[in-house]
Structure formats: C-alpha cells, structure tokens
Amino acid sequence: MANYSFLKEAKAYIVYGSTKLQLDMSSISFSQTFTEETHTVRTLHNQNNVFEGSAINTANPANFEMTVNLLLEDDLEILFQRLLDVQSFHLYITTASDVFKLQTCVITNGTINIERLRPLSLSISGEASKLLTGQATEFAAESITVLRTSASSRTYNLASDLFIQLGSAQIHEHLVSVSMELQNEIEWIPYKLVLNPLGTNYPLQYSLKGKVLAGNITRYLNDSTESAAQSYATGQSLRIKAGTNIGGLFRGIDLNTNNVTATTRITTGSVFTKSTDWRMVQNPASLGNVFTYITQ
C-alpha cells in the first residue's frame, strides 16, 4: 500500500549553526519552480518542425510560508532573529513517509499577528536555494541537539496586554486591529552562468537591498478618537507592546522607534473608523535595538 504525506502530520525543524529546533507551527507551504528556455528546431531542410524545443537547467528560488505561535519561552527567538538579521538557515519538514529540506533559507517577510483572544503569532515567507526530497538520512545524521520538542513545555503568549503610543498620545483604546510587518528586499546573485552547463543551476548566494518596517493601527471613530482623524505627521515616535505582563515583567513584541511617518484617514462602513498607516524611517545601528521579542 502506498504511503502518503499529509500536512496534518508534518513537523518543521529549523537548523541554524549548532542548533536544531522543532517549530511550533500552525501552517506551512513550500515549492520550487524551474525556468524553461525554448529554441526553434525548424531548419532549411525541415520546415515541418513547428513545435519548439526546450531546455530546463535553471531553478528559481524555492518559496516557503509558515505561521508559528509565539511563546513565553525563548524557543522561537531563533526564528525572529533570522527575520531581523537576514542570515540563512535550513528547514526540514518531516511527514510519516518523507523528509523534505529547504536549503539556505532567508526570510523576506514577517508579520506579527495581533488578534484579541488569540495567541500572538508570526507569519513568515521567504526563499531558499534548493528544495530536496528524501532527506531522512541527512536529517537523522545531524550531529546537533533538538531543544524543547515537547509541546507541554511551551506556553502560548495570549497577548492580553497591549500598549500603543504615537507621539505623546496613547491610542490603545477603542482598537479594531493592529499590524506590524517587516519586509526584507532580497536579491539572489545571478547564477545562470555558474559552472554547471549539464546539470540544474540553483541560486546559491543572495544580498540584502533594503528593509521596510511598517504597519497599521485602526480604531473606532467616536468622540474620544475624532481628534486628527484626517492628518499626517513625520518625525513621530511610536511604541507598540503586544504581549503579556507576568509579575510586572513584560513578555512579547516590543517596537520602540523615535522616527516614523504616519498618515491617518477616516474609513466608512457599518461603523466608522480611523486608520493610521505608519512606516519607520529611523536607521538604528541594529534593528534589534528597537524591535524586540522578549521572552522568559
């Protein structure tokens, strides 16, 4: 009887340096495509060859998407830090019948999901050099330690405490939604002329072209929030803390920047709201100085 791979059975592991860690994921997808180059096969002596020939020897970067639940423990700091520093890692996805490997992964986009009554989560998407199947032997041979694979040792961060201050105004009351997104503009170094004319050429190296950290804050429009309902501002400070206070100590996501642009506008619907789009324009020495994931 054939053995099938089911998404509900899949487990994901990140390998970075000397660490291999199981990720507490709620969803994952991945794929890789190839580039086809066509050429004519019609000749002076044979005009009947109307279908073009083709060659497929170049792979596009693989793509992956994943959502993980952020924890009070430090298990997933390794993934958050790779979002910030854009360093590469490997991903293994295991099922009952196969082991897949995404080699040389880099995160191109990370979104902090802040929803009432739901755990704080991080949705990431990225690219990888190569997608390999049948990697059970390599996965088992990894001479590194698996840390905290037991779900019983993990505590979801329910994001019960939320604080937002834009400039001098605290605006965490009457909230509809909050979003934070970090985009890494990645460019893979051209590889079509790499020394491998007979086999498939895979992308090997990448560079960072730029970053964008931005988001949105939407509030209900009422007599407490009508001030500056249609406005814009530059050079504003912004503090967003989403997480849980335990014994006076905060655990969760903390954005603390002194320079953002912000545009606020009215949006109509069954209930009127005011929506503020913001973008960080500060250039800190390290992004980790202003955008942090605090754990136990």
C-alpha positions as protocol buffer text, in pm:
chain_id: "A"
residue {
  index: 1
  type: MET
  ca { x: 0 y: 0 z: 0 }
}
residue {
  index: 2
  type: ALA
  ca { x: 129 y: 346 z: -91 }
}
residue {
  index: 3
  type: ASN
  ca { x: 237 y: 584 z: 185 }
}
residue {
  index: 4
  type: TYR
  ca { x: 112 y: 940 z: 151 }
}
residue {
  index: 5
  type: SER
  ca { x: 239 y: 1263 z: 306 }
}
residue {
  index: 6
  type: PHE
  ca { x: -28 y: 1457 z: 499 }
}
residue {
  index: 7
  type: LEU
  ca { x: 2 y: 1820 z: 604 }
}
residue {
  index: 8
  type: LYS
  ca { x: -158 y: 1749 z: 944 }
}
residue {
  index: 9
  type: GLU
  ca { x: 128 y: 1508 z: 1020 }
}
residue {
  index: 10
  type: ALA
  ca { x: 405 y: 1747 z: 914 }
}
residue {
  index: 11
  type: LYS
  ca { x: 664 y: 1877 z: 1159 }
}
residue {
  index: 12
  type: ALA
  ca { x: 911 y: 2157 z: 1083 }
}
residue {
  index: 13
  type: TYR
  ca { x: 1266 y: 2196 z: 1218 }
}
residue {
  index: 14
  type: ILE
  ca { x: 1498 y: 2492 z: 1180 }
}
residue {
  index: 15
  type: VAL
  ca { x: 1872 y: 2426 z: 1162 }
}
residue {
  index: 16
  type: TYR
  ca { x: 2096 y: 2723 z: 1232 }
}
residue {
  index: 17
  type: GLY
  ca { x: 2459 y: 2685 z: 1337 }
}
residue {
  index: 18
  type: SER
  ca { x: 2474 y: 2422 z: 1610 }
}
residue {
  index: 19
  type: THR
  ca { x: 2100 y: 2435 z: 1685 }
}
residue {
  index: 20
  type: LYS
  ca { x: 1821 y: 2219 z: 1550 }
}
residue {
  index: 21
  type: LEU
  ca { x: 1481 y: 2319 z: 1687 }
}
residue {
  index: 22
  type: GLN
  ca { x: 1128 y: 2199 z: 1624 }
}
residue {
  index: 23
  type: LEU
  ca { x: 897 y: 2488 z: 1535 }
}
residue {
  index: 24
  type: ASP
  ca { x: 550 y: 2511 z: 1685 }
}
residue {
  index: 25
  type: MET
  ca { x: 380 y: 2586 z: 1354 }
}
residue {
  index: 26
  type: SER
  ca { x: 13 y: 2617 z: 1269 }
}
residue {
  index: 27
  type: SER
  ca { x: 60 y: 2614 z: 889 }
}
residue {
  index: 28
  type: ILE
  ca { x: 332 y: 2566 z: 629 }
}
residue {
  index: 29
  type: SER
  ca { x: 366 y: 2553 z: 249 }
}
residue {
  index: 30
  type: PHE
  ca { x: 666 y: 2529 z: 16 }
}
residue {
  index: 31
  type: SER
  ca { x: 751 y: 2476 z: -352 }
}
residue {
  index: 32
  type: GLN
  ca { x: 1013 y: 2537 z: -620 }
}
residue {
  index: 33
  type: THR
  ca { x: 977 y: 2604 z: -991 }
}
residue {
  index: 34
  type: PHE
  ca { x: 1217 y: 2586 z: -1285 }
}
residue {
  index: 35
  type: THR
  ca { x: 1282 y: 2810 z: -1584 }
}
residue {
  index: 36
  type: GLU
  ca { x: 1226 y: 2671 z: -1933 }
}
residue {
  index: 37
  type: GLU
  ca { x: 1416 y: 2815 z: -2227 }
}
residue {
  index: 38
  type: THR
  ca { x: 1279 y: 2738 z: -2571 }
}
residue {
  index: 39
  type: HIS
  ca { x: 1454 y: 2730 z: -2908 }
}
residue {
  index: 40
  type: THR
  ca { x: 1347 y: 2673 z: -3263 }
}
residue {
  index: 41
  type: VAL
  ca { x: 1411 y: 2336 z: -3428 }
}
residue {
  index: 42
  type: ARG
  ca { x: 1291 y: 2433 z: -3776 }
}
residue {
  index: 43
  type: THR
  ca { x: 1567 y: 2413 z: -4037 }
}
residue {
  index: 44
  type: LEU
  ca { x: 1603 y: 2492 z: -4405 }
}
residue {
  index: 45
  type: HIS
  ca { x: 1569 y: 2123 z: -4482 }
}
residue {
  index: 46
  type: ASN
  ca { x: 1281 y: 2054 z: -4244 }
}
residue {
  index: 47
  type: GLN
  ca { x: 1015 y: 2324 z: -4227 }
}
residue {
  index: 48
  type: ASN
  ca { x: 764 y: 2088 z: -4064 }
}
residue {
  index: 49
  type: ASN
  ca { x: 916 y: 2123 z: -3714 }
}
residue {
  index: 50
  type: VAL
  ca { x: 667 y: 2379 z: -3586 }
}
residue {
  index: 51
  type: PHE
  ca { x: 694 y: 2286 z: -3217 }
}
residue {
  index: 52
  type: GLU
  ca { x: 988 y: 2446 z: -3040 }
}
residue {
  index: 53
  type: GLY
  ca { x: 1243 y: 2250 z: -2843 }
}
residue {
  index: 54
  type: SER
  ca { x: 1325 y: 2337 z: -2483 }
}
residue {
  index: 55
  type: ALA
  ca { x: 1589 y: 2310 z: -2214 }
}
residue {
  index: 56
  type: ILE
  ca { x: 1529 y: 2320 z: -1839 }
}
residue {
  index: 57
  type: ASN
  ca { x: 1851 y: 2365 z: -1643 }
}
residue {
  index: 58
  type: THR
  ca { x: 1783 y: 2666 z: -1417 }
}
residue {
  index: 59
  type: ALA
  ca { x: 1592 y: 2662 z: -1088 }
}
residue {
  index: 60
  type: ASN
  ca { x: 1410 y: 2961 z: -945 }
}
residue {
  index: 61
  type: PRO
  ca { x: 1449 y: 3026 z: -572 }
}
residue {
  index: 62
  type: ALA
  ca { x: 1221 y: 2799 z: -370 }
}
residue {
  index: 63
  type: ASN
  ca { x: 938 y: 2965 z: -178 }
}
residue {
  index: 64
  type: PHE
  ca { x: 802 y: 2887 z: 167 }
}
residue {
  index: 65
  type: GLU
  ca { x: 542 y: 3027 z: 405 }
}
residue {
  index: 66
  type: MET
  ca { x: 485 y: 2944 z: 769 }
}
residue {
  index: 67
  type: THR
  ca { x: 292 y: 3066 z: 1072 }
}
residue {
  index: 68
  type: VAL
  ca { x: 424 y: 2997 z: 1422 }
}
residue {
  index: 69
  type: ASN
  ca { x: 269 y: 3078 z: 1758 }
}
residue {
  index: 70
  type: LEU
  ca { x: 494 y: 3300 z: 1970 }
}
residue {
  index: 71
  type: LEU
  ca { x: 564 y: 3167 z: 2318 }
}
residue {
  index: 72
  type: LEU
  ca { x: 651 y: 3296 z: 2662 }
}
residue {
  index: 73
  type: GLU
  ca { x: 959 y: 3070 z: 2644 }
}
residue {
  index: 74
  type: ASP
  ca { x: 1257 y: 3152 z: 2421 }
}
residue {
  index: 75
  type: ASP
  ca { x: 1212 y: 2863 z: 2175 }
}
residue {
  index: 76
  type: LEU
  ca { x: 1123 y: 3081 z: 1876 }
}
residue {
  index: 77
  type: GLU
  ca { x: 1369 y: 3366 z: 1929 }
}
residue {
  index: 78
  type: ILE
  ca { x: 1592 y: 3190 z: 1675 }
}
residue {
  index: 79
  type: LEU
  ca { x: 1330 y: 3244 z: 1402 }
}
residue {
  index: 80
  type: PHE
  ca { x: 1256 y: 3606 z: 1500 }
}
residue {
  index: 81
  type: GLN
  ca { x: 1628 y: 3689 z: 1494 }
}
residue {
  index: 82
  type: ARG
  ca { x: 1663 y: 3544 z: 1143 }
}
residue {
  index: 83
  type: LEU
  ca { x: 1385 y: 3780 z: 1035 }
}
residue {
  index: 84
  type: LEU
  ca { x: 1585 y: 4074 z: 1170 }
}
residue {
  index: 85
  type: ASP
  ca { x: 1941 y: 3982 z: 1066 }
}
residue {
  index: 86
  type: VAL
  ca { x: 1853 y: 3806 z: 734 }
}
residue {
  index: 87
  type: GLN
  ca { x: 2103 y: 3527 z: 798 }
}
residue {
  index: 88
  type: SER
  ca { x: 2043 y: 3194 z: 624 }
}
residue {
  index: 89
  type: PHE
  ca { x: 1931 y: 2866 z: 780 }
}
residue {
  index: 90
  type: HIS
  ca { x: 1794 y: 2528 z: 672 }
}
residue {
  index: 91
  type: LEU
  ca { x: 1440 y: 2398 z: 716 }
}
residue {
  index: 92
  type: TYR
  ca { x: 1342 y: 2032 z: 741 }
}
residue {
  index: 93
  type: ILE
  ca { x: 977 y: 1929 z: 703 }
}
residue {
  index: 94
  type: THR
  ca { x: 905 y: 1573 z: 809 }
}
residue {
  index: 95
  type: THR
  ca { x: 600 y: 1355 z: 746 }
}
residue {
  index: 96
  type: ALA
  ca { x: 531 y: 989 z: 814 }
}
residue {
  index: 97
  type: SER
  ca { x: 664 y: 894 z: 470 }
}
residue {
  index: 98
  type: ASP
  ca { x: 927 y: 1154 z: 370 }
}
residue {
  index: 99
  type: VAL
  ca { x: 1165 y: 1428 z: 482 }
}
residue {
  index: 100
  type: PHE
  ca { x: 1194 y: 1750 z: 278 }
}
residue {
  index: 101
  type: LYS
  ca { x: 1478 y: 2000 z: 308 }
}
residue {
  index: 102
  type: LEU
  ca { x: 1476 y: 2368 z: 217 }
}
residue {
  index: 103
  type: GLN
  ca { x: 1842 y: 2459 z: 185 }
}
residue {
  index: 104
  type: THR
  ca { x: 1983 y: 2808 z: 250 }
}
residue {
  index: 105
  type: CYS
  ca { x: 1659 y: 2977 z: 355 }
}
residue {
  index: 106
  type: VAL
  ca { x: 1620 y: 3352 z: 401 }
}
residue {
  index: 107
  type: ILE
  ca { x: 1312 y: 3531 z: 537 }
}
residue {
  index: 108
  type: THR
  ca { x: 1177 y: 3801 z: 306 }
}
residue {
  index: 109
  type: ASN
  ca { x: 866 y: 3899 z: 503 }
}
residue {
  index: 110
  type: GLY
  ca { x: 747 y: 3869 z: 862 }
}
residue {
  index: 111
  type: THR
  ca { x: 411 y: 3980 z: 1002 }
}
residue {
  index: 112
  type: ILE
  ca { x: 321 y: 3997 z: 1369 }
}
residue {
  index: 113
  type: ASN
  ca { x: -40 y: 3887 z: 1407 }
}
residue {
  index: 114
  type: ILE
  ca { x: -216 y: 4063 z: 1695 }
}
residue {
  index: 115
  type: GLU
  ca { x: -573 y: 3944 z: 1745 }
}
residue {
  index: 116
  type: ARG
  ca { x: -790 y: 3956 z: 2053 }
}
residue {
  index: 117
  type: LEU
  ca { x: -844 y: 3621 z: 2227 }
}
residue {
  index: 118
  type: ARG
  ca { x: -585 y: 3451 z: 2002 }
}
residue {
  index: 119
  type: PRO
  ca { x: -218 y: 3373 z: 2069 }
}
residue {
  index: 120
  type: LEU
  ca { x: 41 y: 3616 z: 1938 }
}
residue {
  index: 121
  type: SER
  ca { x: 183 y: 3468 z: 1618 }
}
residue {
  index: 122
  type: LEU
  ca { x: 442 y: 3533 z: 1350 }
}
residue {
  index: 123
  type: SER
  ca { x: 371 y: 3467 z: 982 }
}
residue {
  index: 124
  type: ILE
  ca { x: 682 y: 3447 z: 767 }
}
residue {
  index: 125
  type: SER
  ca { x: 751 y: 3396 z: 400 }
}
residue {
  index: 126
  type: GLY
  ca { x: 1086 y: 3351 z: 237 }
}
residue {
  index: 127
  type: GLU
  ca { x: 1303 y: 3198 z: -30 }
}
residue {
  index: 128
  type: ALA
  ca { x: 1554 y: 2915 z: -38 }
}
residue {
  index: 129
  type: SER
  ca { x: 1826 y: 2794 z: -270 }
}
residue {
  index: 130
  type: LYS
  ca { x: 1701 y: 2440 z: -316 }
}
residue {
  index: 131
  type: LEU
  ca { x: 1412 y: 2207 z: -224 }
}
residue {
  index: 132
  type: LEU
  ca { x: 1521 y: 1848 z: -172 }
}
residue {
  index: 133
  type: THR
  ca { x: 1315 y: 1535 z: -103 }
}
residue {
  index: 134
  type: GLY
  ca { x: 1412 y: 1204 z: 54 }
}
residue {
  index: 135
  type: GLN
  ca { x: 1636 y: 1365 z: 318 }
}
residue {
  index: 136
  type: ALA
  ca { x: 1563 y: 1127 z: 607 }
}
residue {
  index: 137
  type: THR
  ca { x: 1923 y: 1004 z: 630 }
}
residue {
  index: 138
  type: GLU
  ca { x: 2070 y: 1354 z: 634 }
}
residue {
  index: 139
  type: PHE
  ca { x: 1812 y: 1471 z: 888 }
}
residue {
  index: 140
  type: ALA
  ca { x: 1888 y: 1179 z: 1121 }
}
residue {
  index: 141
  type: ALA
  ca { x: 2263 y: 1233 z: 1082 }
}
residue {
  index: 142
  type: GLU
  ca { x: 2255 y: 1595 z: 1201 }
}
residue {
  index: 143
  type: SER
  ca { x: 2504 y: 1595 z: 1490 }
}
residue {
  index: 144
  type: ILE
  ca { x: 2322 y: 1870 z: 1678 }
}
residue {
  index: 145
  type: THR
  ca { x: 2075 y: 1887 z: 1963 }
}
residue {
  index: 146
  type: VAL
  ca { x: 1699 y: 1920 z: 1941 }
}
residue {
  index: 147
  type: LEU
  ca { x: 1583 y: 2172 z: 2202 }
}
residue {
  index: 148
  type: ARG
  ca { x: 1244 y: 2168 z: 2374 }
}
residue {
  index: 149
  type: THR
  ca { x: 1050 y: 1948 z: 2132 }
}
residue {
  index: 150
  type: SER
  ca { x: 779 y: 1871 z: 2389 }
}
residue {
  index: 151
  type: ALA
  ca { x: 468 y: 2081 z: 2344 }
}
residue {
  index: 152
  type: SER
  ca { x: 399 y: 2052 z: 2717 }
}
residue {
  index: 153
  type: SER
  ca { x: 696 y: 2280 z: 2787 }
}
residue {
  index: 154
  type: ARG
  ca { x: 558 y: 2559 z: 2567 }
}
residue {
  index: 155
  type: THR
  ca { x: 321 y: 2836 z: 2677 }
}
residue {
  index: 156
  type: TYR
  ca { x: 138 y: 3044 z: 2418 }
}
residue {
  index: 157
  type: ASN
  ca { x: 157 y: 3421 z: 2455 }
}
residue {
  index: 158
  type: LEU
  ca { x: -209 y: 3528 z: 2459 }
}
residue {
  index: 159
  type: ALA
  ca { x: -125 y: 3897 z: 2406 }
}
residue {
  index: 160
  type: SER
  ca { x: -357 y: 4003 z: 2685 }
}
residue {
  index: 161
  type: ASP
  ca { x: -167 y: 4332 z: 2734 }
}
residue {
  index: 162
  type: LEU
  ca { x: -143 y: 4588 z: 2454 }
}
residue {
  index: 163
  type: PHE
  ca { x: 11 y: 4935 z: 2472 }
}
residue {
  index: 164
  type: ILE
  ca { x: 38 y: 5183 z: 2182 }
}
residue {
  index: 165
  type: GLN
  ca { x: 170 y: 5539 z: 2191 }
}
residue {
  index: 166
  type: LEU
  ca { x: 215 y: 5756 z: 1883 }
}
residue {
  index: 167
  type: GLY
  ca { x: 399 y: 6076 z: 1965 }
}
residue {
  index: 168
  type: SER
  ca { x: 260 y: 6193 z: 2301 }
}
residue {
  index: 169
  type: ALA
  ca { x: -82 y: 6026 z: 2260 }
}
residue {
  index: 170
  type: GLN
  ca { x: -169 y: 5683 z: 2395 }
}
residue {
  index: 171
  type: ILE
  ca { x: -400 y: 5521 z: 2141 }
}
residue {
  index: 172
  type: HIS
  ca { x: -455 y: 5163 z: 2258 }
}
residue {
  index: 173
  type: GLU
  ca { x: -821 y: 5224 z: 2347 }
}
residue {
  index: 174
  type: HIS
  ca { x: -1110 y: 5164 z: 2104 }
}
residue {
  index: 175
  type: LEU
  ca { x: -891 y: 4943 z: 1885 }
}
residue {
  index: 176
  type: VAL
  ca { x: -1016 y: 4745 z: 1588 }
}
residue {
  index: 177
  type: SER
  ca { x: -684 y: 4599 z: 1466 }
}
residue {
  index: 178
  type: VAL
  ca { x: -307 y: 4639 z: 1486 }
}
residue {
  index: 179
  type: SER
  ca { x: -45 y: 4511 z: 1242 }
}
residue {
  index: 180
  type: MET
  ca { x: 335 y: 4513 z: 1216 }
}
residue {
  index: 181
  type: GLU
  ca { x: 525 y: 4388 z: 913 }
}
residue {
  index: 182
  type: LEU
  ca { x: 896 y: 4371 z: 832 }
}
residue {
  index: 183
  type: GLN
  ca { x: 996 y: 4328 z: 468 }
}
residue {
  index: 184
  type: ASN
  ca { x: 1347 y: 4228 z: 361 }
}
residue {
  index: 185
  type: GLU
  ca { x: 1425 y: 4306 z: -3 }
}
residue {
  index: 186
  type: ILE
  ca { x: 1635 y: 4010 z: -113 }
}
residue {
  index: 187
  type: GLU
  ca { x: 1813 y: 3972 z: -447 }
}
residue {
  index: 188
  type: TRP
  ca { x: 1973 y: 3644 z: -547 }
}
residue {
  index: 189
  type: ILE
  ca { x: 2307 y: 3686 z: -722 }
}
residue {
  index: 190
  type: PRO
  ca { x: 2278 y: 3588 z: -1093 }
}
residue {
  index: 191
  type: TYR
  ca { x: 2363 y: 3224 z: -1133 }
}
residue {
  index: 192
  type: LYS
  ca { x: 2271 y: 3128 z: -1491 }
}
residue {
  index: 193
  type: LEU
  ca { x: 2635 y: 3122 z: -1597 }
}
residue {
  index: 194
  type: VAL
  ca { x: 2754 y: 2920 z: -1299 }
}
residue {
  index: 195
  type: LEU
  ca { x: 2981 y: 2626 z: -1385 }
}
residue {
  index: 196
  type: ASN
  ca { x: 2724 y: 2352 z: -1436 }
}
residue {
  index: 197
  type: PRO
  ca { x: 2624 y: 2350 z: -1803 }
}
residue {
  index: 198
  type: LEU
  ca { x: 2496 y: 1991 z: -1798 }
}
residue {
  index: 199
  type: GLY
  ca { x: 2302 y: 1994 z: -1471 }
}
residue {
  index: 200
  type: THR
  ca { x: 2050 y: 2218 z: -1298 }
}
residue {
  index: 201
  type: ASN
  ca { x: 2176 y: 2555 z: -1179 }
}
residue {
  index: 202
  type: TYR
  ca { x: 2040 y: 2658 z: -838 }
}
residue {
  index: 203
  type: PRO
  ca { x: 2070 y: 3003 z: -679 }
}
residue {
  index: 204
  type: LEU
  ca { x: 2348 y: 2999 z: -421 }
}
residue {
  index: 205
  type: GLN
  ca { x: 2400 y: 3348 z: -274 }
}
residue {
  index: 206
  type: TYR
  ca { x: 2182 y: 3648 z: -201 }
}
residue {
  index: 207
  type: SER
  ca { x: 2218 y: 4009 z: -92 }
}
residue {
  index: 208
  type: LEU
  ca { x: 2000 y: 4246 z: 110 }
}
residue {
  index: 209
  type: LYS
  ca { x: 1889 y: 4552 z: -88 }
}
residue {
  index: 210
  type: GLY
  ca { x: 1674 y: 4722 z: 178 }
}
residue {
  index: 211
  type: LYS
  ca { x: 1420 y: 4689 z: 460 }
}
residue {
  index: 212
  type: VAL
  ca { x: 1073 y: 4824 z: 529 }
}
residue {
  index: 213
  type: LEU
  ca { x: 913 y: 4814 z: 875 }
}
residue {
  index: 214
  type: ALA
  ca { x: 553 y: 4937 z: 863 }
}
residue {
  index: 215
  type: GLY
  ca { x: 205 y: 4866 z: 987 }
}
residue {
  index: 216
  type: ASN
  ca { x: -145 y: 4987 z: 1059 }
}
residue {
  index: 217
  type: ILE
  ca { x: -348 y: 5091 z: 1363 }
}
residue {
  index: 218
  type: THR
  ca { x: -725 y: 5105 z: 1319 }
}
residue {
  index: 219
  type: ARG
  ca { x: -957 y: 5249 z: 1586 }
}
residue {
  index: 220
  type: TYR
  ca { x: -1330 y: 5308 z: 1609 }
}
residue {
  index: 221
  type: LEU
  ca { x: -1423 y: 5669 z: 1534 }
}
residue {
  index: 222
  type: ASN
  ca { x: -1605 y: 5825 z: 1827 }
}
residue {
  index: 223
  type: ASP
  ca { x: -1600 y: 6137 z: 2042 }
}
residue {
  index: 224
  type: SER
  ca { x: -1279 y: 6014 z: 2209 }
}
residue {
  index: 225
  type: THR
  ca { x: -1090 y: 5946 z: 1886 }
}
residue {
  index: 226
  type: GLU
  ca { x: -1209 y: 6214 z: 1644 }
}
residue {
  index: 227
  type: SER
  ca { x: -907 y: 6437 z: 1701 }
}
residue {
  index: 228
  type: ALA
  ca { x: -672 y: 6433 z: 1399 }
}
residue {
  index: 229
  type: ALA
  ca { x: -897 y: 6190 z: 1215 }
}
residue {
  index: 230
  type: GLN
  ca { x: -764 y: 6321 z: 882 }
}
residue {
  index: 231
  type: SER
  ca { x: -398 y: 6407 z: 926 }
}
residue {
  index: 232
  type: TYR
  ca { x: -37 y: 6315 z: 854 }
}
residue {
  index: 233
  type: ALA
  ca { x: 283 y: 6353 z: 1054 }
}
residue {
  index: 234
  type: THR
  ca { x: 657 y: 6294 z: 1021 }
}
residue {
  index: 235
  type: GLY
  ca { x: 928 y: 6251 z: 1281 }
}
residue {
  index: 236
  type: GLN
  ca { x: 691 y: 6087 z: 1530 }
}
residue {
  index: 237
  type: SER
  ca { x: 790 y: 5836 z: 1798 }
}
residue {
  index: 238
  type: LEU
  ca { x: 597 y: 5508 z: 1813 }
}
residue {
  index: 239
  type: ARG
  ca { x: 578 y: 5243 z: 2085 }
}
residue {
  index: 240
  type: ILE
  ca { x: 383 y: 4920 z: 2036 }
}
residue {
  index: 241
  type: LYS
  ca { x: 394 y: 4650 z: 2304 }
}
residue {
  index: 242
  type: ALA
  ca { x: 188 y: 4335 z: 2243 }
}
residue {
  index: 243
  type: GLY
  ca { x: 219 y: 4050 z: 2488 }
}
residue {
  index: 244
  type: THR
  ca { x: 167 y: 3952 z: 2849 }
}
residue {
  index: 245
  type: ASN
  ca { x: 274 y: 4110 z: 3177 }
}
residue {
  index: 246
  type: ILE
  ca { x: 372 y: 3849 z: 3434 }
}
residue {
  index: 247
  type: GLY
  ca { x: 469 y: 3969 z: 3780 }
}
residue {
  index: 248
  type: GLY
  ca { x: 547 y: 4314 z: 3645 }
}
residue {
  index: 249
  type: LEU
  ca { x: 769 y: 4176 z: 3366 }
}
residue {
  index: 250
  type: PHE
  ca { x: 665 y: 4209 z: 3003 }
}
residue {
  index: 251
  type: ARG
  ca { x: 686 y: 3915 z: 2760 }
}
residue {
  index: 252
  type: GLY
  ca { x: 611 y: 3969 z: 2392 }
}
residue {
  index: 253
  type: ILE
  ca { x: 681 y: 4200 z: 2097 }
}
residue {
  index: 254
  type: ASP
  ca { x: 814 y: 4549 z: 2170 }
}
residue {
  index: 255
  type: LEU
  ca { x: 861 y: 4812 z: 1897 }
}
residue {
  index: 256
  type: ASN
  ca { x: 1018 y: 5134 z: 2022 }
}
residue {
  index: 257
  type: THR
  ca { x: 1121 y: 5374 z: 1745 }
}
residue {
  index: 258
  type: ASN
  ca { x: 1171 y: 5750 z: 1755 }
}
residue {
  index: 259
  type: ASN
  ca { x: 1105 y: 5826 z: 1389 }
}
residue {
  index: 260
  type: VAL
  ca { x: 804 y: 5717 z: 1185 }
}
residue {
  index: 261
  type: THR
  ca { x: 580 y: 5876 z: 925 }
}
residue {
  index: 262
  type: ALA
  ca { x: 208 y: 5836 z: 992 }
}
residue {
  index: 263
  type: THR
  ca { x: -99 y: 5905 z: 779 }
}
residue {
  index: 264
  type: THR
  ca { x: -444 y: 5892 z: 938 }
}
residue {
  index: 265
  type: ARG
  ca { x: -769 y: 5877 z: 741 }
}
residue {
  index: 266
  type: ILE
  ca { x: -1137 y: 5805 z: 800 }
}
residue {
  index: 267
  type: THR
  ca { x: -1279 y: 5480 z: 665 }
}
residue {
  index: 268
  type: THR
  ca { x: -1651 y: 5418 z: 634 }
}
residue {
  index: 269
  type: GLY
  ca { x: -1851 y: 5104 z: 696 }
}
residue {
  index: 270
  type: SER
  ca { x: -2124 y: 4984 z: 929 }
}
residue {
  index: 271
  type: VAL
  ca { x: -1913 y: 5156 z: 1197 }
}
residue {
  index: 272
  type: PHE
  ca { x: -1682 y: 5447 z: 1107 }
}
residue {
  index: 273
  type: THR
  ca { x: -1315 y: 5400 z: 1189 }
}
residue {
  index: 274
  type: LYS
  ca { x: -989 y: 5596 z: 1170 }
}
residue {
  index: 275
  type: SER
  ca { x: -697 y: 5412 z: 1017 }
}
residue {
  index: 276
  type: THR
  ca { x: -334 y: 5510 z: 1073 }
}
residue {
  index: 277
  type: ASP
  ca { x: -69 y: 5373 z: 837 }
}
residue {
  index: 278
  type: TRP
  ca { x: 286 y: 5410 z: 969 }
}
residue {
  index: 279
  type: ARG
  ca { x: 636 y: 5338 z: 840 }
}
residue {
  index: 280
  type: MET
  ca { x: 964 y: 5352 z: 1030 }
}
residue {
  index: 281
  type: VAL
  ca { x: 1225 y: 5585 z: 880 }
}
residue {
  index: 282
  type: GLN
  ca { x: 1475 y: 5557 z: 1165 }
}
residue {
  index: 283
  type: ASN
  ca { x: 1803 y: 5384 z: 1080 }
}
residue {
  index: 284
  type: PRO
  ca { x: 1924 y: 5230 z: 1409 }
}
residue {
  index: 285
  type: ALA
  ca { x: 2269 y: 5075 z: 1439 }
}
residue {
  index: 286
  type: SER
  ca { x: 2089 y: 4745 z: 1495 }
}
residue {
  index: 287
  type: LEU
  ca { x: 1724 y: 4673 z: 1424 }
}
residue {
  index: 288
  type: GLY
  ca { x: 1723 y: 4457 z: 1736 }
}
residue {
  index: 289
  type: ASN
  ca { x: 1767 y: 4775 z: 1942 }
}
residue {
  index: 290
  type: VAL
  ca { x: 1419 y: 4900 z: 1852 }
}
residue {
  index: 291
  type: PHE
  ca { x: 1228 y: 4584 z: 1751 }
}
residue {
  index: 292
  type: THR
  ca { x: 1249 y: 4304 z: 2008 }
}
residue {
  index: 293
  type: TYR
  ca { x: 1085 y: 3976 z: 2109 }
}
residue {
  index: 294
  type: ILE
  ca { x: 1109 y: 3947 z: 2488 }
}
residue {
  index: 295
  type: THR
  ca { x: 1080 y: 3601 z: 2644 }
}
residue {
  index: 296
  type: GLN
  ca { x: 1142 y: 3433 z: 2977 }
}
